C-alpha cells in the first residue's frame, strides 16, 4: 500500500502515485507483469503503446540502439490497430490496479479523430495524443513541431472525446511555450513534456546509419537536462490555466523525479529506466515519500512548481 502523500489528482483521476509508465516502454500494459516483483499498483498510470487507425508493422531494423547515457529507438509505431486494441487487449487489463491511458497516433487529422473516437467508447481512463513522434516519416513529427498544426489536432480530438485529453509535446521545435499555449486554448486537459529528442548513430565500419529509419528518438538520462528545462518553460504557461504536466525524459531515480516535480510537473513519466531496472518504481516512490516527510510536505501536490526560478508563479493545482 502506497502512502497517501503520494496520491495526486490528475485531470479528475485519482492516481495512487505520481509515476506514469510511458508509451512504448511497457507495450499494452501486460509485459512487465511477467517480471517477478513488478506490480501495476506501484504506479499511478500506464500509457499504452502508440495506436493507429490501421495495423502497422513498424520500421525496418535496427530499431533500437544503446547510446552513451541513453537509447535511440525507431520502432515506427508497430501496433495491431485501434479495433484490435479496444476489442482484444483492453478486456485483458485490470483497471482496478491502476489507470490506463491510450496513446493515439496518426498520419492525418482524420486518423487522430477516428482513433480518439474509438477510445472514447472504451473503458480507457484518458487519452494521450502523440503529435510529436520523431521516428516515423509522416504525420506526427510534422504536427508536433508547428504550434498551429498541433492546435488543430488537439481541437479535432477534443471534439471526439469527453475523456481527459493529454497532449505530448515535442522538444524538437522553436518555442515549446507557444505550442503549449495553443494546445491549451484548443482544449487539452494536460500536457506531457517531453517526447524524445531526434538523433542518429553511424556504424563507422560500414559508414551507414545504424537505425534502419536513419533517425530515431533519443531517450534516457542524456536528455534529462533538456526535458527539465522544457517542463520549467511549459509550467510558466500551464500554471496560468491550471493545466497539469506529466514531466518526462531521463527520470531514473527519486531525485530525478523530485527535480521534475519542483520544476512544475504534477506527475512524472518513467520509461527508458525500466529497460535496465524494471523494479525502479518502488524505489522512486519510496524516495519521494521520504523527501516529503523530511521537508514537511503533506502531499506531492504541495511540492509542484516550487522552484524559486518560477518567481511569482504559484504551483498549478493537480486537478
Steps between C-alpha positions, in 0.01 A plus 500: 500500500645836394496791748220752456756777448581358155143518370418770245193622318577512130225639277241368744663156518635386836846349454654314793850604388630787286688244286369440147652224286561643156364391165712250309687383809247252642319385187127480559526482875562133565867444410652607831251295702721203406794646694524353851431773754342745255150626580274739313391623843839673538414754229228758459436432133626310197502650153439231242702456182431748221189393310404588144182465296627198308763240597864598444806277464737778602845587370768266361782400740704612677234665712678542836858602572667577831687830515706660778252562786206435272325304231392567143176340388317499170235234544271676255177458700463128446154410633196287410269796435242665723221246449722214618620703798147588612339161441784260582751675725304734726278217634813324631614797712417531870365853542480452878881495527586830331383751238551428131555775244473444124761651270355619168710539185420578140621625164204734450267695724222266395705204627541664840130573520391146410738335748400748772131439435550124525683532833230735626262205476720277716597453868824693453553767770658775289641561153847627410543635150848449359557788262877487534633158406852542358538149357239495225535671166152649485236645725609542858830680468352766270195552721705534816755753378251763384281659772207580272491145364528358851200707606296376203561139601411574862180682406390216273568237767334712768179492297523120478527413870376589846792324667800691639725598210878517538718652227857374466730786401811481288835646612599530134335837442580868526267607782343229716320764709306627201408145404381433855292818503323420175436138603346620827279746313398217264372296793771270635454409867868423565842502337773235482842665486706379314511240228838365390768715337581428135837331449702246300799267522750385235693175467852619420595166339216498247457880504126440508236621746442238769128573529310361202285814493823711511362715782334406824398635837768541766385425855663432836719703738671676208191713437404572861640859513313581178176351628528674835542840334202436272280410799612821672414701188163335439403539866521875455210468256314200642483631857300803388235269359520239779606235246711218651820366344645149478873571516710242322844448352781311671335442838685211666489579872301674771730803472427525128126481568522762773678741265217470250233548768676810632532632142123475454400144413197358680590144393827346383551260212737204520603316184857417398600425861266199493719333238787454743315517834142376466451539877604866513150634577477385865838663558380828352178489705695437819744781427224752429306401812812531717578844356146624562511388862847640559408843361156525657287459187173317552454415132673498163271781388655739753839450334393565141648813345684614813824584321614851590577544130125542444503823695148621570332202332292280727481118472228375265230294673523129425148477363 
